[in-house]
């Protein structure tokens, strides 16, 4: 029996080598493809992406409103627009007292508070009401409502001796209560009430407040709240 020749042996070796090479190439391709599939996202799977963060706008700084200081202490005196009566107002520490007087029989003492914006609403026991506003500390513009009638007035800032004066006493058994409005030009309007009965008041000395009522000398004094 003859043995295979060297040529046949060589061919057999080439076939085996080609087979092994093909097997290695196929296995390597599958491994690389499998590895790529594991690393690559599935086309059908939704791609989740974090939304871009929107910067929150910083709040716009608001300008704080400073509280208004209280109305300054001052005195005011003037006339109604129809020149029928005088009005004087004295302001101290957020409080006010006012006197409305026609110099014959009509008068009212009014009291109340003054708001920081200068507005005020003063009332009197007889029902009279004063509504007014201080205008830049120079004057008060407002109205007085008394016995169903409304009087508009302007009272300018007053410096002593102008302003509001009052005297109380007992003269010859009668209770005296007198009030005066002294205007910056020196004009005076006043009423003396004797046991509740009003009448025109005599003039006072604006420098000292001295006044004679029914033969008796009294001293009127500036009025403040």
Residue pairs with C-beta under 8 A, 6 or more apart in sequence:
41 47
67 116
68 116
68 117
69 116
70 93
70 94
70 114
70 116
71 91
71 94
71 114
71 115
71 116
71 118
71 134
71 137
72 91
72 137
73 91
73 92
73 93
74 91
74 137
74 157
74 158
75 88
75 89
75 90
75 91
75 157
75 158
75 159
75 160
75 162
75 163
75 164
75 222
76 88
76 89
76 90
76 91
76 134
76 139
76 140
76 155
76 156
76 157
76 158
76 163
77 86
77 87
77 88
77 89
77 155
77 156
77 158
77 162
77 163
77 164
77 181
77 182
77 183
77 184
78 86
78 87
78 88
78 139
78 140
78 153
78 154
78 155
78 156
78 183
79 85
79 86
79 87
79 153
79 154
79 183
80 86
80 87
80 144
80 151
80 152
80 153
81 151
81 152
81 153
81 154
82 151
82 152
84 102
84 151
85 100
85 101
85 102
85 103
85 106
85 144
85 151
85 153
85 189
86 100
86 101
86 102
86 103
86 181
86 183
86 187
86 189
87 98
87 99
87 100
87 101
87 130
87 144
87 151
87 153
87 155
87 181
88 98
88 99
88 155
88 158
88 163
88 164
88 181
88 182
89 96
89 97
89 98
89 120
89 122
89 130
89 132
89 140
89 155
89 164
90 96
90 97
90 98
90 163
90 164
90 222
90 223
90 224
90 225
91 114
91 134
91 225
92 224
92 225
93 225
94 113
94 114
95 111
95 112
95 113
95 114
95 225
96 111
96 112
96 113
96 114
96 120
96 122
96 225
97 109
97 110
97 111
97 122
97 164
97 223
97 224
97 225
98 109
98 110
98 111
98 122
98 130
98 164
99 107
99 108
99 109
99 110
99 164
99 166
99 179
99 181
99 223
100 106
100 107
100 108
100 110
100 124
100 128
100 130
100 144
100 146
100 151
101 107
101 108
101 179
101 180
101 181
101 189
101 190
101 191
102 189
102 191
103 189
103 190
103 191
103 200
103 201
104 191
104 198
104 199
104 200
105 191
105 198
105 199
106 146
106 147
106 198
107 179
107 191
107 193
107 198
108 124
108 126
108 128
108 144
108 146
109 124
109 125
109 179
110 122
110 123
110 124
110 128
110 129
110 130
110 144
111 122
111 123
111 124
111 225
112 120
112 121
112 122
112 123
112 130
113 120
114 120
114 134
117 133
118 133
118 134
118 135
119 131
119 132
119 133
119 134
120 130
120 131
120 132
120 133
120 134
120 142
121 129
121 130
121 131
122 129
122 130
122 132
123 129
123 130
126 146
127 146
127 147
128 144
128 145
128 146
128 147
129 144
129 145
130 142
130 143
130 144
130 145
131 142
131 143
131 145
132 140
132 141
132 142
132 143
132 153
132 155
133 140
133 141
133 142
134 140
135 141
137 157
138 156
138 157
139 154
139 155
139 156
139 157
140 153
140 154
140 155
141 153
141 154
142 152
142 153
143 150
143 151
143 152
143 153
144 150
144 151
144 153
145 151
156 184
158 182
158 183
158 184
159 184
160 222
161 182
161 206
161 207
162 182
162 183
162 184
162 186
162 206
163 181
163 182
163 222
163 223
164 179
164 180
164 181
164 182
164 222
164 223
165 179
165 180
165 181
165 182
165 190
165 204
165 209
165 220
165 221
165 222
165 223
166 177
166 178
166 179
166 180
166 220
166 221
166 223
167 176
167 177
167 178
167 204
167 209
167 211
167 213
167 218
167 219
167 220
167 221
168 175
168 176
168 177
168 178
169 176
169 213
169 216
169 218
170 176
171 194
171 213
171 214
171 215
171 216
171 218
172 214
172 216
174 194
174 195
174 214
175 194
175 195
176 192
176 193
176 194
176 213
176 214
176 218
177 192
177 193
178 190
178 191
178 192
178 193
178 201
178 211
178 213
178 218
178 220
179 190
179 191
179 201
179 223
180 188
180 189
180 190
180 201
180 204
180 220
181 188
181 189
181 190
182 188
182 204
182 206
183 189
186 206
188 203
188 204
188 206
190 200
190 201
190 202
190 203
190 204
191 198
191 199
191 200
191 201
192 198
192 199
192 200
192 201
192 202
192 213
193 199
194 214
201 211
201 213
202 211
202 212
202 213
203 211
204 210
204 211
204 220
205 211
208 219
209 219
209 220
209 221
209 222
210 217
210 218
210 219
210 220
211 217
211 218
211 219
211 220
212 218
